[in-house]
Amino acid sequence: MTGTRGAVAAVFLLPALVLLGALVVYPIGYSVYRSFFDQAGTGFAGVDNYTALFTDDTIRTAVKNNAIWVVFAPTVSTALGLVFAVLTERIRWGTAFKLVVFMPMAISMLAAGIIFRLVYDQAPERGVANAVVVGVHDTFAESSGFPKAHPLPAHPLKAGGGGSFVTKEPVRAGVPALLPLVGVAPAKMPGDARPARTPPAAPDGKITGTAWLDFTRGGGGEPNVVDPEELGLKGITVEAVRDGKVVASATAGADGVFTLPASADGALLRLPASDFREPYNGVDWLGPALVTPGIIGSYVWMWAGFAMVLIAAGLAGLPRELLEAARVDGANEWQVFRRITVPMLAPVLVVVLVTLMINVLKVFDLVFIIAPGSSQDDANVLALQLYRSSFGTDADLGIGSAIAVLLLLLVVPMMLVNIRRIRKEGRR
């Protein structure tokens, strides 16, 4: 009877065992075998491929980045999932919030990579991250409207050091000061700029003048002369400097006209460097320094919802009488969370953390899509390096197989933790 049942069980298990052997056991065994051979696969290389994992700079960067991923990505995702699950437990719209947070899980890694490649775009008009950063920056530090403006040699201005420009001769009362500049595209001029004009001499010894774009669209016009079609440099700052000290300052109007007090008589006029400061273009999110944290941020965006759902399920199973008893005994919400909720959720938190650790060890899509070619070496991870080493015109399947074996060895301890936990739960 037993023998018959065993034979029947073997017949039913045989297809699954064949598939397991063909798709799992054989590839693992062949990868281990192939990792001991050279690039061509004909010469025995011993442990040279494994030595290269820790001596090649590119692969060492991948190992270092994988360590960063394993430490930060699962921890941040689990922590955010825990916070979201606890905070949304008592609010009426908590289900809708959880749905929104979990929604990125419905997006493939490829689609998420494309989304965040746009989010991290350097141009503020396309990249949301830089649009926010530039908006906040410009709220507190306004950018110049004329970053490329400069005088020509024939103009009455010269370089004053530090990016500023000063007049070649002191200004005098009764003589309008002319401050022509070029280097600003007419399309980049302020929308409310008006045609420049030469002001009349001001009474009481005041200094008047005009700062304007000495350029006529389509050609024509005379240098150092305010022509009818030339626009004033609205908002440009003009300083009167005597003996290295600023004695007066003014801001040009829409027609470029400015007026300085009589104390500016005999001083040099200076256009400070702040008039020509380059606009703030935000943060280089995908540069060598921030590309890995940026990609980890996109991973957290996707997987925090997964962590939240699992933790919320564990939270729903907690005995409420313990939480209420703690509150009755005088514990505040932080104490209840730290001393009761988190310890009782520890098994669930371990499951989520270990699952995400295994997941980040094989992260590939996000890094491959988000990191530009100039920063891909800095964002490199083992799964990406496995792909780069195993495919292409200069493929080295020996190195690729060694990386695959290393990934397997890194995953095995986490698998053992999960197996031990499952067996422990089964004995309860």
VOLO-419003 format. One record per atom (N, C-alpha, C, O): residue in three letters; x, y, z. Coordinates in steps of 0.2 Angstrom, whole numbers, plus 5000, padded with zeros to 4 digits. Atoms other than C-alpha are relative to their C-alpha. Layout:
% VOLO-419003
alaXYZ...
***
This chain:
% VOLO-419003
met500449945000met500050005000met500450065000met500350114996thr499549945000thr501450125005thr500450014994thr500550074991gly499649995006gly502450084990gly499650024994gly499950064990thr500549975006thr500950114978thr499950075001thr500050114996arg500149924999arg500650284986arg500750044998arg500650094995gly499349975002gly502550324984gly500150014993gly500350064991ala499950005007ala502550274966ala499550064997ala499750094992val500549955002val500950384963val500250075001val500250114997ala499749944998ala501750524972ala500550024996ala500650084993ala499449995004ala503350514962ala499750024993ala500050064990val500249985006val502350514946val499750074999val499850114995phe500249935000phe501450674951phe500550055001phe500450114998leu499549954998leu502950754957leu500550014994leu500950064994leu499550015005leu504050704942leu500050074995leu500550094994pro499949945005pro503550854930pro500250065004pro500650105001ala499749944996ala503850984944ala500749995001ala501150045001leu499250014999leu505550904948leu500450014994leu500950044994val499649995006val506050904930val500050074998val500650104996leu500049935001leu505551084928leu500550035005leu500950085003leu499649974995leu506451124944leu500749994999leu501250034999gly499350025001gly508051034939gly500250044994gly500850064993ala499949975006ala507951114921ala500150085001ala500550114998leu500049934999leu507651294927leu500350035006leu500550095006val499749974994val508451304944val500749965001val501249995001val499450044998val509651164948val500650004995val501250024996tyr499550005005tyr510551144931tyr500350074999tyr500950084999pro499649945000pro510851334929pro500450025005pro501050055004ile499549984994ile511551354946ile500649965000ile501249985000gly499450045000gly512651204944gly500550024994gly501150024995tyr499649985006tyr513251264926tyr500350075002tyr500950084999ser499749934998ser513551444933ser500649995004ser501150025003val499450014995val514651374947val500649974996val501249994996tyr499550035004tyr515551264934tyr500450054995tyr501050054995arg499849955005arg515751404921arg500450055003arg500950085000ser499649954997ser516451524934ser500749995001ser501150035003phe499350024999phe518051424935phe500450004994phe500949974993phe499750005006phe518451454917phe500150074997phe499850115000asp499849935002asp519151594907asp499550034995asp498950004994gln500549965004gln518251714895gln499849954994gln499249954993ala500250045006ala518251594880ala499749935002ala499449904998gly500350064998gly517751444891gly500449944999gly500149885000thr499650065001thr519151334886thr500649995005thr500849935005gly499550014995gly520451364899gly499850015007gly499450055009phe500249994993phe520351334917phe500350065004phe500950075003ala499749944997ala520551494927ala500050005008ala500350045011gly500050004993gly520351434945gly499650055003gly499050065001val500449954996val519851564957val500150074997val500050125000asp499849945002asp520451704946asp499450054999asp499450115000asn500649965001asn518651764941asn499850025007asn499550085007tyr500249974993tyr518251774960tyr500550055003tyr500350095006thr499549954998thr519851864963thr499850074997thr499950125000ala500149945004ala519351994950ala499450035003ala499350105002leu500649974997leu517652024959leu500350055006leu499950105007phe499849954995phe518652114973phe500750044998phe500950075002thr499449965002thr520152184963thr499850054994thr500150104993asp500249965005asp519252254948asp499650065002asp499150055006asp500349944997asp518752434952asp499250014998asp498850035002thr500750005002thr517052424942thr499649965004thr499149975006ile500350054996ile516552264951ile500050025007ile499550015011arg500049984993arg517052334968arg499550065001arg499250065006thr500649954999thr515952484965thr499349975000thr498950005004ala500650035000ala514552374961ala499949965007ala499349975009val500150034994val514852274977val499850055005val499450045010lys500149954995lys514952434987lys499350034999lys498950045005asn500749975001asn513352504979asn499549955003asn498949975005asn500550054997asn512452334983asn500050015007asn499450005010ala500050004993ala512952355001ala499650065002ala499250065007ile500449944999ile512152535001ile499349984999ile498950005003trp500750025002trp510652464993trp499749965006trp499149975008val500250044995val510452325006val499950035006val499450015010val500149974993val510652435021val499450055000val499050055004phe500549944999phe509552585016phe499449994996phe498950014999ala500650015004ala508252535003ala499549965004ala498949985005pro500550044996pro507452395013pro499850045007pro499250045009thr500149974993thr507652495030thr499550064999thr499050075003val500449945001val506852655023val499349984998val498850015000ser500650025002ser505452565014ser499649975006ser499049985006thr500350034995thr505052465029thr499750055005thr499250055008ala500249954995ala505052615041ala499450044997ala499050065001leu500549965003leu503952715029leu499349965000leu498849985002gly500650045000gly502752565027gly499750005007gly499150005008leu500250004993leu502652555046leu499750065002leu499150065005val500349944999val502352735048val499350014997val498850035000phe500750005003phe500952735035phe499549965003phe498949985003ala500550054997ala500152585042ala499750025006ala499150025008val500249984994val500052655059val499650065000val499150075003leu500349935000leu499552835055leu499349994996leu498950034998thr500650015004thr498152775043thr499549965003thr499049955000glu500550054997glu497352655055glu499450035002glu498950005002arg500549974996arg496252775063arg499650054996arg499150084998ile500349955004ile495752895049ile499549974995ile499649924993arg500550035004arg494252875038arg500249994993arg500049954990trp499750005007trp495152905022trp500649964999trp501049964995gly499450045000gly496552785027gly500049954994gly500649944991thr500050055005thr495952655014thr500250034993thr500650014989ala499949965006ala496052785000ala500850025000ala501150014994phe499249984999phe497852845006phe500449934998phe500949944995lys499650065001lys498452665006lys499949974993lys500449954990leu500150025007leu497752634989leu500550044995leu500850024991val499549965004val498752784982val500749985001val501149984997val499350014999val500352734991val500249934997val500749924995phe499950065003phe500152554985phe500050004992phe500349954989met500150005007met499752604967met500749994996met500649964991pro499450015004pro501552614961pro500249934999pro500649914995met499850075001met501752424964met499749974993met499949924991ala500350035007ala500552404948ala500450024994ala500350004989ile499649975005ile501952494938ile500649965000ile500949945005ser499450045001ser503352394931ser500650045001ser500650105002met499449964999met505152434935met500250044994met500550094995leu499849975006leu505452484917leu499650075000leu499950124999ala500449945000ala503952614918ala500250055006ala500350115005ala499849964995ala504552674935ala500750034999ala500850095000gly499449975002gly506252704928gly500050054996gly500350104996ile500149955005ile505652804914ile499750065003ile499950125002ile500349954996ile504552904926ile500550045004ile500650105003phe499549974996phe506052944937phe500550034996phe500950074999arg499549975005arg507252974923arg499750074998arg500150124998leu500349935001leu506053124919leu500050045006leu500150105006val500149964994val505753174937val500750035002val500750085004tyr499449984998tyr507653184940tyr500450044994tyr501050064994asp499749965006asp507953284923asp500350065002asp500050105007gln499749944998gln509153424925gln499750064998gln499750115002ala500449945002ala508053544916ala499450015004ala499049975004pro500649994996pro506853624928pro499350004996pro498849984999glu500650005004glu505553644914glu499749934999glu499249924997arg500250075002arg505553454912arg500049965007arg499549925008gly499950044994gly506153374929gly499650035006gly499750095008val500449974995val504953394943val500450015006val500350075010ala499649994994ala506253374957ala500450074999ala500450115004asn499749935001asn507253524950asn499650064999asn499850115001ala500549945001ala505753624946ala499850025008ala499750085009val500149984993val505353614965val500650035003val500550095007val499449984997val507153644970val500150074998val500350125002val499949935003val507353794958val499450055003val499650115004gly500549964997gly505653864964gly500150035007gly500050085008val499849984993val506153864982val500650045000val500650095004his499449965000his507853934979his499950074997his500150125000asp500149945003asp507254074968asp499550045004asp499550105003thr500449964996thr505954124981thr500450045005thr500250095007phe499649974995phe507354164993phe500650044997phe500950085000ala499449975003ala508754214981ala499850004992ala499949964988glu500249995007glu508154284964glu500650004996glu501150034997ser499550015005ser509154244949ser500050064996ser499550104995ser499949945005ser509854374937ser499649994994ser499649934992gly500350005007gly508954414921gly500550004994gly500350004989phe499549995006phe510554444911phe500649975001phe501150005002pro499450044998pro511754304915pro500650014994pro501250004996lys499550005005lys512654324898lys500250074997lys500650084993ala499949935002ala512654514896ala500750025001ala501050005006his499349975000his514354604893his500150064996his499750074991pro499949945005pro515054764885pro500549984995pro500849934995leu499550015005leu515954774869leu500650055001leu500550095005pro499449954999pro517754854868pro499850074999pro500150115002ala500249935001ala516955004861ala499650045005ala499550105004his500549974995his515755034875his500450035006his501050025007pro499649974994pro516155144890pro500049965006pro500149995011leu500050054995leu516154994901leu500649964999leu500849944994lys499550045000lys517554884906lys500049955006lys499649965010ala500050054995ala517854724917ala500250035006ala500750075007gly499849974994gly517854774935gly500249955005gly500449975011gly499850054995gly518354604943gly499449975003gly498950005005gly500550034996gly517354474951gly499349994996gly498849974998gly500650005004gly516154474936gly499650064999gly499050064996ser500349945001ser515654654937ser500350044995ser500850024992phe499849965005phe515854794925phe499950085003phe499550095006val499949934998val516354984928val500150044994val500350024989thr499949965005thr516355134918thr500750025000thr501150025005lys499349985001lys517955194911lys500250075002lys500750085004glu499949934998glu517755374916glu499450015005glu498949985005pro500549984995pro516855454931pro499450034997pro499550064992val500649975003val515055514928val500050075003val500250095009arg500149934998arg514655704930arg499350024999arg498949994995ala500749975000ala513055794934ala499950044994ala500350074991gly500249975006gly512155854919gly500249964994gly499949984988val499850045006val512855724907val499749935001val500049895006pro500350074999pro511755564905pro500549955000pro501049954995ala499550065000ala512755404909ala499749954995ala499149934996leu500250065005leu512655274895leu500349945002leu500949935002leu499750074998leu512855094900leu499749954995leu499249914997pro500250055005pro512654984884pro500349935001pro500849935004leu499850074999leu512754794885leu499749964994leu499349984991val500250055006val512654654872val500049935004val500149925009gly500050074998gly512454464874gly499449975003gly499449925006val500650024997val510654454879val499549994994val499450044990ala500550015006ala509454374866ala499450045001ala499150045007pro500649964999pro507954484863pro499449965003pro499049995006ala500550054997ala506854334867ala500049995007ala499549975010lys499850014993lys507654324884lys499950065004lys500050065010met500149944997met507254504888met499450005005met498949965003pro500650004996pro505954544902pro499450024995pro499550064991gly500649995005gly504254534894gly499750075001gly499450104996asp500249934999asp503854714901asp500550054998asp500450115000ala499549955002ala505454794895ala499750044994ala499450024990arg500349955005arg505054954885arg500650034996arg501250024998pro499449975003pro506155044872pro500450055004pro500150095008ala499549964995ala507655124880ala499950074997ala499850094991arg500049935002arg507755314880arg500550035004arg500750015010thr499549964996thr509055444885thr499750055004thr499350095001pro500449954995pro508455544900pro500350074999pro500950074998pro499749935000pro508655734901pro500450005006pro500449965011ala499649984994ala509855804914ala499650015006ala499150055005ala500449994994ala509155794931ala500250065004ala500850085004pro499949944996pro509055944942pro500449985007pro500449925008asp499750014993asp509955964959asp500649965000asp500849935005gly499450045000gly511555884953gly499949935000gly500449895000lys500050075000lys510855714952lys500249974993lys500350004988ile499750035005ile511555584940ile499449964996ile499149915000thr500550045004thr510355504926thr500449964995thr500949984993gly499750045005gly510755374914gly499649944997gly499049945000thr500450065004thr510155224903thr500549945000thr501049944998ala499750065001ala510655044904ala499649964995ala499049954996trp500450035005trp510054954888trp500449954996trp501049954996leu499750055004leu510354814876leu500250044993leu499750054989asp499749965006asp511454894862asp500049954994asp500549944991phe500150045005phe510754784849phe499350014996phe498850015000thr500649995004thr509454804835thr499949944996thr500349924992arg500250065003arg508554654829arg500050014992arg499750064990gly499949995007gly508954634810gly500550044998gly500650054992gly499449965002gly510454734811gly499950085000gly499350105000gly500149935000gly510754924810gly500150035006gly500349995011gly499949974993gly510855044824gly500850025000gly501250004997glu499349984999glu512455134830glu500249985007glu499849985012pro499750024993pro513555074845pro500050075004pro500150125002asn499949944995asn513455184861asn499450054999asn499450105002val500549955002val511855264854val499349965002val499249914999val500750044998val510055224861val499650014994val499350064992asp500450005006asp509155174845asp499349995002asp499249965007pro500750004998pro507255174844pro499849935002pro499349925006glu500350074999glu507054984843glu500449965006glu500349905007glu499650034995glu508354944857glu499650015007glu499350065009leu500450004994leu507554894874leu500550015006leu501150005006gly499649994993gly508054944892gly500149945004gly499749895003leu499950064996leu508754824904leu499750015007leu500050035012lys500449994994lys507354824917lys500349965006lys500549905005gly499950044993gly507854784935gly500850005001gly501049975006ile499350014999ile509754794932ile500250055006ile500050115006thr499849954995thr510654874947thr500650044998thr501150014995val499449965002val511855014945val500350035007val499950065011glu499749984994glu513055064959glu500550064998glu500950064993ala499549955001ala514055224961ala500649995005ala500549985011val499450024996val515855184968val500550055000val500750084995arg499449954999arg517155304975arg500449975005arg500249955011asp499550024995asp518755244983asp499849935002asp499949915008gly500150074999gly518155064982gly499349995005gly499249935006lys500650004996lys516555104992lys499450024996lys499450074992val500649995003val514755104986val499750065003val499550065009val500349944997val514055284989val499350014998val498950055001ala500749995002ala512355264980ala499949944995ala500349914992ser500350055005ser511355134970ser499350014998ser499050055001ala500749995003ala509855134959ala499949934996ala500349904994thr500250065004thr508855004949thr499750034994thr499350084994ala500249985007ala508455034930ala499349985000ala499049935002gly500750015002gly506655054925gly499949964994gly500449934991ala500150045006ala505754964911ala500350034994ala500549994989asp499649975005asp506555084899asp500750015001asp501150044997gly499350004999gly508255064906gly500350065004gly500850075005val499849944997val508255234914val500150005008val499749965011phe499850014993phe509055254932phe500250075002phe500450114998thr499849944998thr509355404943thr500449995007thr500149955011leu499650004994leu510655424956leu500150075004leu500050125000pro500049944997pro510855554970pro500650044998pro501150024995ala499449965001ala512055704969ala500749975003ala501249995000ser499350034997ser513355604980ser500349964995ser500949944996ala499750045005ala513655504964ala500550044995ala500850014991asp499649955005asp514455654955asp500749985001asp501049995006gly499350025000gly516255604950gly500249935002gly500849925002ala499950074998ala516055424955ala500049964994ala499749984988leu500150055005leu516255274944leu499449965001leu499249955006leu500750044999leu514655174940leu500249934999leu500649914994arg499850075001arg514754994942arg499449955000arg498949975003leu500550055000leu513654854937leu500249935003leu500749905001pro499750054995pro513854724951pro499949934996pro499549924992ala500050075003ala514154534947ala499349975001ala499149934998ser500650034999ser512454494954ser499550024994ser499049984994asp500449995006asp511754574938asp500149954995asp499649944991phe499850055006phe512554434928phe500149935003phe500449895000arg499950074997arg512454284940arg499649954996arg499049964994glu500450055004glu511954124931glu499449985004glu499549975010pro500650024996pro510254064935pro500149935003pro500549895001tyr499950064997tyr510153924947tyr499649944997tyr499049954996asn500350055004asn509753764938asn499849935004asn499749885001gly500250064996gly509453644953gly500649955001gly501249975001val499550054997val510353484959val500149954994val499649934990asp499850055004asp511253364948asp499849935003asp500349905005trp500350064996trp510153214954trp500449944997trp500549895000leu499750065003leu510953094941leu500750014999leu501049974995gly499349995001gly512753154943gly500349945005gly499949915008pro499750064996pro514053034951pro499950005008pro499849955011ala500150004993ala513753094969ala499349985002ala499249955008leu500750014997leu511853074970leu499649954996leu499049944997val500450055004val511352944957val499849945004val499249925003thr500250064996thr511352804969thr499450025005thr498949985005pro500649984996pro510252894982pro499450014996pro498850004998gly500649985004gly509152954968gly499649944998gly499049944998ile500350065002ile508852784962ile499749965006ile499149935005ile500350034994ile508552714979ile499350035002ile498850005004gly500649964999gly507252854981gly499449974996gly498849964998ser500650035005ser506252784966ser499849935002ser499249915002tyr500250074998tyr506352604973tyr499650015006tyr499149975007val500449994994val505652664990val499350024998val498850005001trp500749985003trp504252754980trp499649944998trp499049944999met500450065002met503752584973met499949955005met499349935006trp500050064995trp504052464988trp499750025006trp499649985011ala500349984993ala503452575003ala499349975000ala499149965006gly500750035000gly501652524998gly500049935001gly499549915005phe500050074999phe502052344998phe500249985007phe499849945010ala499850014993ala502852355015ala499450025005ala499249995010met500649984996met501352455021met499449955001met499149945006val500650055000val500052325016val500249945004val499749925008leu499950064996leu500952185024leu500050025008leu499849985012ile500049984993ile501252285040ile499350015003ile499150005008ala500749984998ala499452345040ala499649935002ala499249935006ala500450064999ala498852165039ala500249975007ala499849945011gly499850034994gly499952115054gly499750055006gly499650025011leu500349954995leu499352275063leu499349985002leu499049995008ala500750014999ala497552225061ala499949945004ala499449935007gly500150064996gly497852055070gly500350015007gly500349975011leu499749994993leu498652135086leu499450015005leu498850035003pro500650004995pro497552115102pro499950075002pro500450105005arg500249934999arg496752285104arg500050015008arg500150075010glu500049994993glu496552255123glu500750025003glu500750055008leu499349984997leu498452265126leu500150074998leu500450115003leu499849935002leu498552435117leu499550045004leu499850095007glu500449964995glu497052505127glu500249995007glu500150045010ala499750014993ala497752435143ala500650055001ala500650085006ala499449964999ala499352525140ala499850085000ala500050115004arg500349945000arg498352685136arg499750025007arg499850075010val500349994994val497352665152val500550015006val500450055010asp499549994995asp498952645162asp500450064999asp500950075003gly499649945001gly499552815156gly500550014995gly500850064994ala499549995006ala500652775141ala499750044995ala499150044993asn500249965006asn500652905127asn500049964994asn500349904994glu500050045006glu500452855109glu500749984998glu500849934995trp499350015002trp502352865106trp500249935004trp500649895001gln499850054996gln502652745121gln499649934998gln499949884998val500450065002val501252625115val500349974993val500449914992phe499750025007phe502052625097phe500749975001phe500849914998arg499350034999arg503852595103arg500049945004arg500449905003arg499950054996arg503552475117arg499549944999arg499649895002ile500550055001ile502052375112ile499949984992ile499949934990thr500150015007thr501652395093thr500549974996thr500549924993val499450035004val503352375086val500249945002val500449894998pro499850074998pro503852225097pro499549954998pro499849894996met500550055002met502252135093met500049994992met499849944990leu499950005008leu502552175074leu500649974998leu500749974992ala499350025001ala504352115075ala500049944994ala500449954990pro500050055005pro503951955065pro499850024993pro500150004988val500249975007val503052045051val500550054997val500750044991leu499449965003leu504452175050leu500649974998leu500949994993val499450045002val505752045049val499849974993val500349974988val500250035007val504751965034val500150054995val500450044990val499949955005val504652125025val500750024999val500950034993leu499349985001leu506452175028leu500449954996leu500749974992val499650065003val507152005023val499850004992val500249994988thr500250005007thr506052005007thr500250064996thr500450044990leu499749955004leu506552175002leu500850004999leu501050024994met499350015001met508352135005met500249954994met500649974990ile499950055006ile508251984993ile499850044994ile500250034989asn500249975006asn507352094981asn500550054997asn500750064991val499549955002val508652234981val500749974997val501050004994leu499450035002leu510052114978leu500049994992leu500549984989lys500150015007lys509352084961lys499850064996lys499650054990val500349945003val508852264957val500550014993val501150014994phe499649995007phe509352294938phe499650064996phe500050104994asp500449965005asp507952384929asp500150085002asp500250124997leu500049934998leu507952544939leu500750034999leu500750094996val499349975001val509852574938val500150004993val500450054991phe499850005007phe509952524920phe499650064996phe499950094992ile500449955003ile508552644915ile500150075002ile500250124998ile500049934997ile508752794927ile500750034999ile500850094997ala499349975001ala510652814927ala500250014993ala500249974989pro499749985007pro511352904912pro500649964999pro501049945003gly499350035001gly512852834903gly500650035003gly501049995005ser499549974996ser513952954911ser500149985007ser500649995010ser500050014993ser513452904928ser499949925002ser499849905008gln500250074998gln513052714926gln500649965003gln500449925007asp499550034996asp514752664932asp500050015007asp500149975012asp500149984993asp514452764948asp499449965003asp499449965009ala500650034998ala512752684950ala500049925000ala499549895001asn500050085002asn513252504945asn499949965006asn500149975012val500150064995val512652354955val500149944997val500349934991leu499850065002leu512952174954leu499649974995leu499949944990ala500450035005ala511452124944ala500150044993ala500150014988leu499949965006leu511852264931leu500749984998leu500849974992gln499350025002gln513752214931gln499949934997gln500349914992leu500150075003leu513152034928leu499850004993leu500049974989tyr500249995007tyr512252094913tyr500550024995tyr500650004990arg499549965004arg513652204907arg500649954998arg500949954993ser499450045001ser514952064909ser499849944996ser500249914993ser500250065004ser513951924901ser499750014993ser499749964989phe500349995006phe513252004886phe500450064996phe500850105000gly499749955004gly513952124872gly500649974996gly500749914996thr499550025004thr515452124861thr500649975004thr501049935001asp499450024996asp516752094875asp499849965006asp500049975012ala500350044995ala515751974885ala500549955003ala500949925000asp499650044996asp516651874899asp499549965004asp499449985010leu500450044997leu515551734904leu500349975007leu499949955011gly499750024994gly516751674917gly499950055006gly499750035011ile500149954995ile516651844926ile499250005002ile499050015008gly500750004999gly514751844924gly499849945004gly499349965008ser500250054996ser514551674931ser500250015007ser499949995012ala499749984993ala515651724946ala499650055004ala499450045010ile500449954997ile514551874949ile499349965002ile499049985007ala500750044999ala512951754948ala500149965006ala499749965010val499950044994val513751644961val500050045006val499850025011leu500049964995leu514151784972leu499350035002leu499250035008leu500749984999leu512351844971leu499649955004leu499349965009leu500350054996leu511751674976leu500249995007leu499849985011leu499750014993leu512951664991leu499750065004leu499650055010leu500349954996leu512251834997leu499349995001leu499050015007val500750014999val510451774995val499949955005val499449955009val500150064996val510651605004val499950025007val499549995010pro500149984993pro510851685022pro499350025001pro499050015006met500749985000met509251775019met499549954999met499049955003met500550065001met508351625013met500049965006met499549935008leu500050044994leu508951525028leu499650045006leu499350005010val500449964995val508251665039val499349995000val498949985004asn500750015001asn506551645031asn499849935001asn499349925004ile500250074998ile506551455032ile500049995007ile499549965009arg500050014993arg507051465050arg499450035003arg499150005008arg500649974998arg505651585053arg499449964999arg498949955003ile500650045002ile504351475044ile500049945004ile499449925006arg500050064996arg504851325053arg499850015008arg499449985011lys500249984993lys504751415070lys499350025000lys498950005005glu500749995000glu503051475065glu499649945000glu499049935003gly500350065001gly502551305060gly499949965007gly499549925008arg500050044994arg502951225077arg499650045006arg499450005011arg500449974995arg501851355086arg499349975000arg498849995004
***
